[in-house]
Amino acid sequence: MKFITCRHGRRTTWGAVTQDGEGVVDLGRRFPEVADLSAALEVDRLGEARDAAGWAEADFPLSEVTFDRTIPHPKKIFCIGVNYGGRAGEYADPSSSSNPSVFVRFPESLTGHGQGLVRPPESEQLDYEGEIVAVIGKRGRRIPRQEARDHIAGLTLGNEGTIRDWLRHAKFNVTQGKNWERSGSMGPWLVTLDEIGDFEDLRLQTRVNGQLRQDDSPATMAFPIEYQIEYLSTFITLEPGDVIYTGTPTGAGARLDPPVWLVPGDVVEVSVEGIGTLTNTIEDERVS
């Protein structure tokens, strides 16, 4: 099932997309005590919501909604760097590591499907990074990789947008370049794992203005999604609603020769068959 966070009219709500893909079952109206999709995950009501939505008729067309960030209030947003095949070779030091590269983002840096990705006036180096995003559904610490899927509520998609020159503002620090407001996105929906087979069978593609820029499979990951959960849960408890951006393939704009940055009007699409397509248009930040 596909769960969304959206605005309909003047209301912000959460819901489920009907099987025909045309309508939305308003779960915020049916479960008024559950504030949003983050809360549904935290209090373990997603299964109950799925059962309710399975028998319900649509409350409004999907075409009438404005998408918000799929997980509205993630407590933790982890990002895995240099993970797909060939990524290490894009750097001056191509050596591999026995442990994943990990950094974090703040919720304010991410917007939803169909929303603008914002290029700030301080830099023209806005870049895309298409990613598969895992959402935690079950609390755990020191989770063995063979049990990792049991802790995943579902998958969504992400554009881990980056301001490239701000990655180099300090010697060992990427935080500044990864956390500009609304520079990245998440969506369009959370797809539960009963609709997803082996992660290695997925195909992740990123297009800019229709041109294919990234194309790879989790099968080439140095650190598979299950291992990422094992590793992260070693040092901190993973909680329902936590989010993991699992890595991006080769082909980001910074790696083209010469580099090609996103400009206002560009349309970026991140797609995985069986999950959907996350679409965002680039716009300049409005500064008063």
ChimeraX commands (.cxc) that place a marker at each C-alpha (Angstrom):
marker #1 position 0.00,0.00,0.00 radius 0.5
marker #1 position 1.07,3.57,-0.66 radius 0.5
marker #1 position 0.78,6.08,2.20 radius 0.5
marker #1 position 1.07,9.83,1.64 radius 0.5
marker #1 position 1.30,13.07,3.57 radius 0.5
marker #1 position -0.57,15.83,1.76 radius 0.5
marker #1 position -2.66,18.95,1.83 radius 0.5
marker #1 position -6.20,18.90,0.52 radius 0.5
marker #1 position -7.95,22.21,0.54 radius 0.5
marker #1 position -6.95,23.88,3.80 radius 0.5
marker #1 position -6.25,20.61,5.62 radius 0.5
marker #1 position -2.97,18.78,6.05 radius 0.5
marker #1 position -3.65,15.08,6.38 radius 0.5
marker #1 position -2.28,11.61,5.73 radius 0.5
marker #1 position -3.85,8.93,3.62 radius 0.5
marker #1 position -3.59,5.87,1.43 radius 0.5
marker #1 position -3.64,5.81,-2.35 radius 0.5
marker #1 position -6.41,3.62,-3.76 radius 0.5
marker #1 position -5.48,0.54,-5.79 radius 0.5
marker #1 position -6.36,2.25,-9.06 radius 0.5
marker #1 position -3.92,5.04,-8.21 radius 0.5
marker #1 position -6.58,7.69,-8.74 radius 0.5
marker #1 position -7.90,8.45,-5.27 radius 0.5
marker #1 position -6.93,9.02,-1.64 radius 0.5
marker #1 position -8.49,7.48,1.46 radius 0.5
marker #1 position -8.27,10.20,4.11 radius 0.5
marker #1 position -6.78,8.42,7.12 radius 0.5
marker #1 position -6.46,11.64,9.07 radius 0.5
marker #1 position -10.26,11.81,9.11 radius 0.5
marker #1 position -10.67,8.14,10.00 radius 0.5
marker #1 position -8.00,8.23,12.75 radius 0.5
marker #1 position -8.31,11.73,14.23 radius 0.5
marker #1 position -6.28,10.70,17.27 radius 0.5
marker #1 position -3.26,9.98,15.01 radius 0.5
marker #1 position -1.84,13.32,13.95 radius 0.5
marker #1 position 0.12,12.27,10.87 radius 0.5
marker #1 position 2.09,9.51,9.20 radius 0.5
marker #1 position 5.00,9.98,11.60 radius 0.5
marker #1 position 2.65,9.46,14.52 radius 0.5
marker #1 position 1.08,6.42,12.86 radius 0.5
marker #1 position 4.51,4.83,12.68 radius 0.5
marker #1 position 5.42,5.81,16.24 radius 0.5
marker #1 position 2.26,4.29,17.79 radius 0.5
marker #1 position 2.25,1.25,15.47 radius 0.5
marker #1 position -1.05,2.04,13.74 radius 0.5
marker #1 position 0.08,1.59,10.14 radius 0.5
marker #1 position -1.24,-1.97,9.91 radius 0.5
marker #1 position -4.63,-0.90,11.25 radius 0.5
marker #1 position -4.68,2.01,8.81 radius 0.5
marker #1 position -3.86,-0.33,5.93 radius 0.5
marker #1 position -6.77,-2.58,6.85 radius 0.5
marker #1 position -9.15,0.39,7.04 radius 0.5
marker #1 position -8.00,1.82,3.72 radius 0.5
marker #1 position -8.28,-1.50,1.95 radius 0.5
marker #1 position -12.08,-1.49,2.29 radius 0.5
marker #1 position -12.72,2.22,1.88 radius 0.5
marker #1 position -13.68,4.32,-1.10 radius 0.5
marker #1 position -11.65,7.37,-2.03 radius 0.5
marker #1 position -12.46,10.60,-0.23 radius 0.5
marker #1 position -10.94,12.80,-2.93 radius 0.5
marker #1 position -8.92,12.46,-6.15 radius 0.5
marker #1 position -5.15,12.17,-5.91 radius 0.5
marker #1 position -4.94,14.95,-8.51 radius 0.5
marker #1 position -6.36,17.43,-5.97 radius 0.5
marker #1 position -3.64,17.03,-3.34 radius 0.5
marker #1 position -0.43,18.92,-2.71 radius 0.5
marker #1 position 2.24,16.50,-1.55 radius 0.5
marker #1 position 4.25,17.20,1.58 radius 0.5
marker #1 position 7.38,15.44,2.78 radius 0.5
marker #1 position 6.31,11.78,3.10 radius 0.5
marker #1 position 7.52,11.42,6.69 radius 0.5
marker #1 position 6.63,14.82,8.13 radius 0.5
marker #1 position 8.56,14.64,11.41 radius 0.5
marker #1 position 11.48,12.20,11.21 radius 0.5
marker #1 position 13.48,12.11,14.44 radius 0.5
marker #1 position 16.62,11.04,12.61 radius 0.5
marker #1 position 17.63,11.34,8.95 radius 0.5
marker #1 position 20.72,9.30,8.09 radius 0.5
marker #1 position 22.47,9.50,4.72 radius 0.5
marker #1 position 24.93,6.94,3.37 radius 0.5
marker #1 position 27.70,8.27,1.14 radius 0.5
marker #1 position 29.84,6.73,-1.61 radius 0.5
marker #1 position 27.90,3.46,-1.63 radius 0.5
marker #1 position 27.04,2.42,-5.21 radius 0.5
marker #1 position 29.46,0.73,-7.58 radius 0.5
marker #1 position 31.91,3.17,-9.13 radius 0.5
marker #1 position 31.30,5.98,-6.63 radius 0.5
marker #1 position 34.67,5.64,-4.87 radius 0.5
marker #1 position 36.38,6.18,-8.21 radius 0.5
marker #1 position 34.79,9.64,-8.48 radius 0.5
marker #1 position 37.04,10.88,-5.67 radius 0.5
marker #1 position 40.74,11.68,-5.52 radius 0.5
marker #1 position 41.13,8.86,-3.02 radius 0.5
marker #1 position 39.36,5.88,-4.63 radius 0.5
marker #1 position 40.16,3.47,-1.81 radius 0.5
marker #1 position 37.24,1.62,-0.30 radius 0.5
marker #1 position 36.32,1.53,3.39 radius 0.5
marker #1 position 35.24,-1.36,5.56 radius 0.5
marker #1 position 32.51,0.86,7.08 radius 0.5
marker #1 position 29.91,3.12,5.47 radius 0.5
marker #1 position 30.23,6.89,5.31 radius 0.5
marker #1 position 27.37,8.40,7.34 radius 0.5
marker #1 position 26.09,11.94,7.76 radius 0.5
marker #1 position 22.77,13.46,8.80 radius 0.5
marker #1 position 20.24,15.94,7.45 radius 0.5
marker #1 position 17.59,18.06,9.13 radius 0.5
marker #1 position 13.90,17.80,8.19 radius 0.5
marker #1 position 13.76,21.43,7.03 radius 0.5
marker #1 position 16.21,20.58,4.25 radius 0.5
marker #1 position 13.63,18.31,2.59 radius 0.5
marker #1 position 10.39,19.08,0.78 radius 0.5
marker #1 position 7.78,16.89,-0.91 radius 0.5
marker #1 position 6.95,15.54,-4.36 radius 0.5
marker #1 position 5.90,18.24,-6.80 radius 0.5
marker #1 position 7.43,21.01,-4.70 radius 0.5
marker #1 position 10.25,23.29,-5.76 radius 0.5
marker #1 position 13.85,22.52,-4.87 radius 0.5
marker #1 position 15.38,25.82,-3.84 radius 0.5
marker #1 position 18.66,27.22,-5.14 radius 0.5
marker #1 position 19.98,29.79,-2.63 radius 0.5
marker #1 position 21.55,33.10,-3.68 radius 0.5
marker #1 position 24.81,32.13,-1.95 radius 0.5
marker #1 position 25.66,29.44,-4.51 radius 0.5
marker #1 position 24.91,28.26,-8.04 radius 0.5
marker #1 position 26.16,24.73,-7.34 radius 0.5
marker #1 position 22.86,22.98,-6.58 radius 0.5
marker #1 position 23.17,19.31,-7.52 radius 0.5
marker #1 position 20.90,16.23,-7.51 radius 0.5
marker #1 position 21.39,12.80,-5.91 radius 0.5
marker #1 position 18.62,10.28,-6.57 radius 0.5
marker #1 position 18.21,7.74,-3.78 radius 0.5
marker #1 position 16.10,4.93,-2.39 radius 0.5
marker #1 position 14.95,5.84,1.12 radius 0.5
marker #1 position 14.22,3.28,3.84 radius 0.5
marker #1 position 11.76,4.22,6.59 radius 0.5
marker #1 position 12.01,2.45,9.93 radius 0.5
marker #1 position 8.81,0.91,11.26 radius 0.5
marker #1 position 10.00,-1.05,14.31 radius 0.5
marker #1 position 12.27,0.07,17.14 radius 0.5
marker #1 position 15.57,-1.72,17.51 radius 0.5
marker #1 position 19.16,-1.63,18.69 radius 0.5
marker #1 position 21.96,-3.87,17.37 radius 0.5
marker #1 position 19.68,-5.32,14.71 radius 0.5
marker #1 position 21.20,-8.30,12.84 radius 0.5
marker #1 position 21.13,-7.76,9.09 radius 0.5
marker #1 position 19.07,-10.92,8.60 radius 0.5
marker #1 position 16.32,-9.26,10.68 radius 0.5
marker #1 position 16.62,-5.82,9.11 radius 0.5
marker #1 position 13.59,-6.08,6.81 radius 0.5
marker #1 position 11.41,-6.72,9.86 radius 0.5
marker #1 position 12.31,-3.22,11.04 radius 0.5
marker #1 position 11.46,-1.43,7.77 radius 0.5
marker #1 position 7.98,0.06,7.34 radius 0.5
marker #1 position 8.54,0.66,3.64 radius 0.5
marker #1 position 10.50,2.50,0.99 radius 0.5
marker #1 position 10.14,5.91,-0.57 radius 0.5
marker #1 position 12.37,7.97,-2.87 radius 0.5
marker #1 position 14.67,10.89,-2.22 radius 0.5
marker #1 position 16.60,13.59,-3.98 radius 0.5
marker #1 position 19.48,14.28,-1.64 radius 0.5
marker #1 position 20.08,17.74,-3.09 radius 0.5
marker #1 position 23.45,19.26,-2.33 radius 0.5
marker #1 position 25.13,22.66,-2.49 radius 0.5
marker #1 position 28.51,21.39,-3.69 radius 0.5
marker #1 position 30.84,24.28,-2.86 radius 0.5
marker #1 position 29.51,24.39,0.71 radius 0.5
marker #1 position 30.66,20.79,1.21 radius 0.5
marker #1 position 34.19,22.21,1.26 radius 0.5
marker #1 position 33.69,24.92,3.88 radius 0.5
marker #1 position 35.53,22.76,6.41 radius 0.5
marker #1 position 38.10,20.00,6.12 radius 0.5
marker #1 position 36.08,17.04,7.39 radius 0.5
marker #1 position 32.51,18.26,7.25 radius 0.5
marker #1 position 29.60,17.96,4.79 radius 0.5
marker #1 position 26.81,19.27,7.04 radius 0.5
marker #1 position 26.69,22.76,5.51 radius 0.5
marker #1 position 26.33,21.55,1.94 radius 0.5
marker #1 position 23.67,18.99,2.78 radius 0.5
marker #1 position 21.22,21.05,4.83 radius 0.5
marker #1 position 20.11,24.10,2.90 radius 0.5
marker #1 position 16.39,24.59,3.38 radius 0.5
marker #1 position 14.28,22.73,0.78 radius 0.5
marker #1 position 17.36,21.72,-1.19 radius 0.5
marker #1 position 16.28,18.05,-1.16 radius 0.5
marker #1 position 13.07,16.06,-1.25 radius 0.5
marker #1 position 11.27,12.88,-0.20 radius 0.5
marker #1 position 8.27,11.19,-1.80 radius 0.5
marker #1 position 5.90,10.75,-3.41 radius 0.5
marker #1 position 4.70,8.09,-0.95 radius 0.5
marker #1 position 5.72,5.32,1.40 radius 0.5
marker #1 position 5.35,1.90,-0.23 radius 0.5
marker #1 position 4.99,-0.95,2.26 radius 0.5
marker #1 position 7.32,-3.91,1.90 radius 0.5
marker #1 position 4.57,-6.36,0.95 radius 0.5
marker #1 position 4.65,-4.63,-2.47 radius 0.5
marker #1 position 8.45,-4.76,-2.79 radius 0.5
marker #1 position 10.55,-7.84,-3.52 radius 0.5
marker #1 position 14.31,-8.17,-3.11 radius 0.5
marker #1 position 16.01,-4.80,-2.84 radius 0.5
marker #1 position 18.71,-5.95,-5.25 radius 0.5
marker #1 position 16.09,-6.33,-8.00 radius 0.5
marker #1 position 15.19,-2.62,-7.88 radius 0.5
marker #1 position 16.46,-0.15,-10.50 radius 0.5
marker #1 position 17.11,3.47,-9.50 radius 0.5
marker #1 position 17.12,6.13,-12.21 radius 0.5
marker #1 position 17.47,9.90,-12.12 radius 0.5
marker #1 position 16.56,12.16,-15.04 radius 0.5
marker #1 position 17.10,15.88,-15.51 radius 0.5
marker #1 position 14.80,17.44,-18.11 radius 0.5
marker #1 position 14.16,13.93,-19.43 radius 0.5
marker #1 position 17.85,13.07,-19.82 radius 0.5
marker #1 position 18.98,9.94,-17.96 radius 0.5
marker #1 position 21.81,10.90,-15.57 radius 0.5
marker #1 position 21.87,8.09,-12.99 radius 0.5
marker #1 position 21.02,4.43,-13.52 radius 0.5
marker #1 position 21.98,1.66,-11.10 radius 0.5
marker #1 position 20.73,-1.07,-8.78 radius 0.5
marker #1 position 21.16,-1.68,-5.04 radius 0.5
marker #1 position 22.84,-4.91,-6.15 radius 0.5
marker #1 position 26.03,-2.83,-6.64 radius 0.5
marker #1 position 25.94,-1.26,-3.17 radius 0.5
marker #1 position 29.07,-1.68,-1.09 radius 0.5
marker #1 position 26.83,-1.63,1.98 radius 0.5
marker #1 position 23.37,-3.13,1.31 radius 0.5
marker #1 position 20.31,-1.65,2.98 radius 0.5
marker #1 position 20.11,-4.51,5.48 radius 0.5
marker #1 position 23.72,-3.91,6.52 radius 0.5
marker #1 position 23.11,-0.18,6.86 radius 0.5
marker #1 position 20.41,-0.93,9.43 radius 0.5
marker #1 position 22.71,-3.32,11.28 radius 0.5
marker #1 position 25.52,-0.76,11.31 radius 0.5
marker #1 position 23.47,2.30,12.30 radius 0.5
marker #1 position 21.62,0.43,15.05 radius 0.5
marker #1 position 24.96,-0.57,16.56 radius 0.5
marker #1 position 25.57,2.94,17.89 radius 0.5
marker #1 position 22.02,4.31,18.21 radius 0.5
marker #1 position 18.50,2.99,18.60 radius 0.5
marker #1 position 16.49,3.15,15.38 radius 0.5
marker #1 position 12.92,4.27,15.99 radius 0.5
marker #1 position 9.73,4.21,13.89 radius 0.5
marker #1 position 9.77,7.10,11.45 radius 0.5
marker #1 position 13.55,7.34,11.25 radius 0.5
marker #1 position 14.75,7.71,7.67 radius 0.5
marker #1 position 17.79,6.36,5.82 radius 0.5
marker #1 position 18.90,7.80,2.47 radius 0.5
marker #1 position 20.73,4.71,1.25 radius 0.5
marker #1 position 23.17,6.19,-1.27 radius 0.5
marker #1 position 23.26,7.60,-4.79 radius 0.5
marker #1 position 24.72,6.14,-8.01 radius 0.5
marker #1 position 27.38,7.71,-10.22 radius 0.5
marker #1 position 26.27,10.49,-12.57 radius 0.5
marker #1 position 25.60,13.53,-10.38 radius 0.5
marker #1 position 26.10,16.89,-12.06 radius 0.5
marker #1 position 29.32,17.55,-10.17 radius 0.5
marker #1 position 30.90,14.51,-11.84 radius 0.5
marker #1 position 30.18,15.61,-15.41 radius 0.5
marker #1 position 32.93,17.28,-17.43 radius 0.5
marker #1 position 32.44,20.16,-17.11 radius 0.5
marker #1 position 30.13,20.07,-14.06 radius 0.5
marker #1 position 26.49,20.86,-14.79 radius 0.5
marker #1 position 24.49,22.49,-12.00 radius 0.5
marker #1 position 20.73,22.66,-11.65 radius 0.5
marker #1 position 19.12,25.93,-12.72 radius 0.5
marker #1 position 15.61,27.33,-12.27 radius 0.5
marker #1 position 13.12,25.52,-14.48 radius 0.5
marker #1 position 15.02,22.22,-14.50 radius 0.5
marker #1 position 12.89,19.19,-13.69 radius 0.5
marker #1 position 14.48,16.33,-11.74 radius 0.5
marker #1 position 12.80,12.91,-11.66 radius 0.5
marker #1 position 13.91,10.07,-9.40 radius 0.5
marker #1 position 12.26,6.77,-10.33 radius 0.5
marker #1 position 12.12,3.17,-9.20 radius 0.5
marker #1 position 9.65,0.79,-10.82 radius 0.5
marker #1 position 7.32,-0.50,-8.14 radius 0.5
marker #1 position 7.80,2.57,-5.97 radius 0.5
marker #1 position 7.07,5.51,-8.27 radius 0.5
marker #1 position 8.59,8.78,-9.43 radius 0.5
marker #1 position 9.62,11.73,-7.28 radius 0.5
marker #1 position 9.49,14.94,-9.32 radius 0.5
marker #1 position 10.76,18.39,-8.39 radius 0.5
marker #1 position 11.31,21.61,-10.34 radius 0.5
marker #1 position 14.20,23.91,-9.48 radius 0.5
marker #1 position 13.48,27.46,-8.37 radius 0.5
marker #1 position 15.48,30.33,-6.92 radius 0.5
marker #1 position 15.01,31.19,-3.28 radius 0.5
marker #1 position 12.94,34.32,-2.76 radius 0.5
marker #1 position 14.87,36.64,-0.50 radius 0.5
marker #1 position 13.09,39.72,0.78 radius 0.5
marker link #1:1,2 radius 0.2
marker link #1:2,3 radius 0.2
marker link #1:3,4 radius 0.2
marker link #1:4,5 radius 0.2
marker link #1:5,6 radius 0.2
marker link #1:6,7 radius 0.2
marker link #1:7,8 radius 0.2
marker link #1:8,9 radius 0.2
marker link #1:9,10 radius 0.2
marker link #1:10,11 radius 0.2
marker link #1:11,12 radius 0.2
marker link #1:12,13 radius 0.2
marker link #1:13,14 radius 0.2
marker link #1:14,15 radius 0.2
marker link #1:15,16 radius 0.2
marker link #1:16,17 radius 0.2
marker link #1:17,18 radius 0.2
marker link #1:18,19 radius 0.2
marker link #1:19,20 radius 0.2
marker link #1:20,21 radius 0.2
marker link #1:21,22 radius 0.2
marker link #1:22,23 radius 0.2
marker link #1:23,24 radius 0.2
marker link #1:24,25 radius 0.2
marker link #1:25,26 radius 0.2
marker link #1:26,27 radius 0.2
marker link #1:27,28 radius 0.2
marker link #1:28,29 radius 0.2
marker link #1:29,30 radius 0.2
marker link #1:30,31 radius 0.2
marker link #1:31,32 radius 0.2
marker link #1:32,33 radius 0.2
marker link #1:33,34 radius 0.2
marker link #1:34,35 radius 0.2
marker link #1:35,36 radius 0.2
marker link #1:36,37 radius 0.2
marker link #1:37,38 radius 0.2
marker link #1:38,39 radius 0.2
marker link #1:39,40 radius 0.2
marker link #1:40,41 radius 0.2
marker link #1:41,42 radius 0.2
marker link #1:42,43 radius 0.2
marker link #1:43,44 radius 0.2
marker link #1:44,45 radius 0.2
marker link #1:45,46 radius 0.2
marker link #1:46,47 radius 0.2
marker link #1:47,48 radius 0.2
marker link #1:48,49 radius 0.2
marker link #1:49,50 radius 0.2
marker link #1:50,51 radius 0.2
marker link #1:51,52 radius 0.2
marker link #1:52,53 radius 0.2
marker link #1:53,54 radius 0.2
marker link #1:54,55 radius 0.2
marker link #1:55,56 radius 0.2
marker link #1:56,57 radius 0.2
marker link #1:57,58 radius 0.2
marker link #1:58,59 radius 0.2
marker link #1:59,60 radius 0.2
marker link #1:60,61 radius 0.2
marker link #1:61,62 radius 0.2
marker link #1:62,63 radius 0.2
marker link #1:63,64 radius 0.2
marker link #1:64,65 radius 0.2
marker link #1:65,66 radius 0.2
marker link #1:66,67 radius 0.2
marker link #1:67,68 radius 0.2
marker link #1:68,69 radius 0.2
marker link #1:69,70 radius 0.2
marker link #1:70,71 radius 0.2
marker link #1:71,72 radius 0.2
marker link #1:72,73 radius 0.2
marker link #1:73,74 radius 0.2
marker link #1:74,75 radius 0.2
marker link #1:75,76 radius 0.2
marker link #1:76,77 radius 0.2
marker link #1:77,78 radius 0.2
marker link #1:78,79 radius 0.2
marker link #1:79,80 radius 0.2
marker link #1:80,81 radius 0.2
marker link #1:81,82 radius 0.2
marker link #1:82,83 radius 0.2
marker link #1:83,84 radius 0.2
marker link #1:84,85 radius 0.2
marker link #1:85,86 radius 0.2
marker link #1:86,87 radius 0.2
marker link #1:87,88 radius 0.2
marker link #1:88,89 radius 0.2
marker link #1:89,90 radius 0.2
marker link #1:90,91 radius 0.2
marker link #1:91,92 radius 0.2
marker link #1:92,93 radius 0.2
marker link #1:93,94 radius 0.2
marker link #1:94,95 radius 0.2
marker link #1:95,96 radius 0.2
marker link #1:96,97 radius 0.2
marker link #1:97,98 radius 0.2
marker link #1:98,99 radius 0.2
marker link #1:99,100 radius 0.2
marker link #1:100,101 radius 0.2
marker link #1:101,102 radius 0.2
marker link #1:102,103 radius 0.2
marker link #1:103,104 radius 0.2
marker link #1:104,105 radius 0.2
marker link #1:105,106 radius 0.2
marker link #1:106,107 radius 0.2
marker link #1:107,108 radius 0.2
marker link #1:108,109 radius 0.2
marker link #1:109,110 radius 0.2
marker link #1:110,111 radius 0.2
marker link #1:111,112 radius 0.2
marker link #1:112,113 radius 0.2
marker link #1:113,114 radius 0.2
marker link #1:114,115 radius 0.2
marker link #1:115,116 radius 0.2
marker link #1:116,117 radius 0.2
marker link #1:117,118 radius 0.2
marker link #1:118,119 radius 0.2
marker link #1:119,120 radius 0.2
marker link #1:120,121 radius 0.2
marker link #1:121,122 radius 0.2
marker link #1:122,123 radius 0.2
marker link #1:123,124 radius 0.2
marker link #1:124,125 radius 0.2
marker link #1:125,126 radius 0.2
marker link #1:126,127 radius 0.2
marker link #1:127,128 radius 0.2
marker link #1:128,129 radius 0.2
marker link #1:129,130 radius 0.2
marker link #1:130,131 radius 0.2
marker link #1:131,132 radius 0.2
marker link #1:132,133 radius 0.2
marker link #1:133,134 radius 0.2
marker link #1:134,135 radius 0.2
marker link #1:135,136 radius 0.2
marker link #1:136,137 radius 0.2
marker link #1:137,138 radius 0.2
marker link #1:138,139 radius 0.2
marker link #1:139,140 radius 0.2
marker link #1:140,141 radius 0.2
marker link #1:141,142 radius 0.2
marker link #1:142,143 radius 0.2
marker link #1:143,144 radius 0.2
marker link #1:144,145 radius 0.2
marker link #1:145,146 radius 0.2
marker link #1:146,147 radius 0.2
marker link #1:147,148 radius 0.2
marker link #1:148,149 radius 0.2
marker link #1:149,150 radius 0.2
marker link #1:150,151 radius 0.2
marker link #1:151,152 radius 0.2
marker link #1:152,153 radius 0.2
marker link #1:153,154 radius 0.2
marker link #1:154,155 radius 0.2
marker link #1:155,156 radius 0.2
marker link #1:156,157 radius 0.2
marker link #1:157,158 radius 0.2
marker link #1:158,159 radius 0.2
marker link #1:159,160 radius 0.2
marker link #1:160,161 radius 0.2
marker link #1:161,162 radius 0.2
marker link #1:162,163 radius 0.2
marker link #1:163,164 radius 0.2
marker link #1:164,165 radius 0.2
marker link #1:165,166 radius 0.2
marker link #1:166,167 radius 0.2
marker link #1:167,168 radius 0.2
marker link #1:168,169 radius 0.2
marker link #1:169,170 radius 0.2
marker link #1:170,171 radius 0.2
marker link #1:171,172 radius 0.2
marker link #1:172,173 radius 0.2
marker link #1:173,174 radius 0.2
marker link #1:174,175 radius 0.2
marker link #1:175,176 radius 0.2
marker link #1:176,177 radius 0.2
marker link #1:177,178 radius 0.2
marker link #1:178,179 radius 0.2
marker link #1:179,180 radius 0.2
marker link #1:180,181 radius 0.2
marker link #1:181,182 radius 0.2
marker link #1:182,183 radius 0.2
marker link #1:183,184 radius 0.2
marker link #1:184,185 radius 0.2
marker link #1:185,186 radius 0.2
marker link #1:186,187 radius 0.2
marker link #1:187,188 radius 0.2
marker link #1:188,189 radius 0.2
marker link #1:189,190 radius 0.2
marker link #1:190,191 radius 0.2
marker link #1:191,192 radius 0.2
marker link #1:192,193 radius 0.2
marker link #1:193,194 radius 0.2
marker link #1:194,195 radius 0.2
marker link #1:195,196 radius 0.2
marker link #1:196,197 radius 0.2
marker link #1:197,198 radius 0.2
marker link #1:198,199 radius 0.2
marker link #1:199,200 radius 0.2
marker link #1:200,201 radius 0.2
marker link #1:201,202 radius 0.2
marker link #1:202,203 radius 0.2
marker link #1:203,204 radius 0.2
marker link #1:204,205 radius 0.2
marker link #1:205,206 radius 0.2
marker link #1:206,207 radius 0.2
marker link #1:207,208 radius 0.2
marker link #1:208,209 radius 0.2
marker link #1:209,210 radius 0.2
marker link #1:210,211 radius 0.2
marker link #1:211,212 radius 0.2
marker link #1:212,213 radius 0.2
marker link #1:213,214 radius 0.2
marker link #1:214,215 radius 0.2
marker link #1:215,216 radius 0.2
marker link #1:216,217 radius 0.2
marker link #1:217,218 radius 0.2
marker link #1:218,219 radius 0.2
marker link #1:219,220 radius 0.2
marker link #1:220,221 radius 0.2
marker link #1:221,222 radius 0.2
marker link #1:222,223 radius 0.2
marker link #1:223,224 radius 0.2
marker link #1:224,225 radius 0.2
marker link #1:225,226 radius 0.2
marker link #1:226,227 radius 0.2
marker link #1:227,228 radius 0.2
marker link #1:228,229 radius 0.2
marker link #1:229,230 radius 0.2
marker link #1:230,231 radius 0.2
marker link #1:231,232 radius 0.2
marker link #1:232,233 radius 0.2
marker link #1:233,234 radius 0.2
marker link #1:234,235 radius 0.2
marker link #1:235,236 radius 0.2
marker link #1:236,237 radius 0.2
marker link #1:237,238 radius 0.2
marker link #1:238,239 radius 0.2
marker link #1:239,240 radius 0.2
marker link #1:240,241 radius 0.2
marker link #1:241,242 radius 0.2
marker link #1:242,243 radius 0.2
marker link #1:243,244 radius 0.2
marker link #1:244,245 radius 0.2
marker link #1:245,246 radius 0.2
marker link #1:246,247 radius 0.2
marker link #1:247,248 radius 0.2
marker link #1:248,249 radius 0.2
marker link #1:249,250 radius 0.2
marker link #1:250,251 radius 0.2
marker link #1:251,252 radius 0.2
marker link #1:252,253 radius 0.2
marker link #1:253,254 radius 0.2
marker link #1:254,255 radius 0.2
marker link #1:255,256 radius 0.2
marker link #1:256,257 radius 0.2
marker link #1:257,258 radius 0.2
marker link #1:258,259 radius 0.2
marker link #1:259,260 radius 0.2
marker link #1:260,261 radius 0.2
marker link #1:261,262 radius 0.2
marker link #1:262,263 radius 0.2
marker link #1:263,264 radius 0.2
marker link #1:264,265 radius 0.2
marker link #1:265,266 radius 0.2
marker link #1:266,267 radius 0.2
marker link #1:267,268 radius 0.2
marker link #1:268,269 radius 0.2
marker link #1:269,270 radius 0.2
marker link #1:270,271 radius 0.2
marker link #1:271,272 radius 0.2
marker link #1:272,273 radius 0.2
marker link #1:273,274 radius 0.2
marker link #1:274,275 radius 0.2
marker link #1:275,276 radius 0.2
marker link #1:276,277 radius 0.2
marker link #1:277,278 radius 0.2
marker link #1:278,279 radius 0.2
marker link #1:279,280 radius 0.2
marker link #1:280,281 radius 0.2
marker link #1:281,282 radius 0.2
marker link #1:282,283 radius 0.2
marker link #1:283,284 radius 0.2
marker link #1:284,285 radius 0.2
marker link #1:285,286 radius 0.2
marker link #1:286,287 radius 0.2
marker link #1:287,288 radius 0.2
view
